[in-house]
Amino acid sequence: MALDIVILINEEPAAITDESSEDEKAHYLAWERSNRLSLNLMRMTMADNIKPSMPKTKKAREFMLKIKECSQSDLADKSIVGSLMGELTTKRFDWSQPIHDHVTHMSNLAAKLKTLGMD
């Protein structure tokens, strides 16, 4: 079953009732599963410093629209740049991980800043 059903379909299917056919029940259950998994996946992959500012919603499509609104604002860019700069300037090597991992992480931070226009 495709997990992008919730994104491809514009509206939520009608809720299940006693009179619902087996096809309607299967479609609604597939949509509900897709919505739940998509929403959880988006929340899991989101940066920790952005999660608290995102509004709570029960539908993945609404969540995507809220993300789009927030990501197109100047405030979002400034907060992301600020958090990345803070992490880049305060991160220290503490011997708990290989040096290669530390250097890779720092390089990734620098690359993210470069894509946001910070040179």
Secondary structure, DSSP 8 states (H G I E B T S, - for coil): --TTHHHH-SS------TT--HHHHHHHHHHHHHHHHHHHHHHHHS-TTTGGGS---S-HHHHHHHHHHHHTSHHHHHHHHHHHHHHHHH----SSS-HHHHHHHHHHHHHHHHHTT--
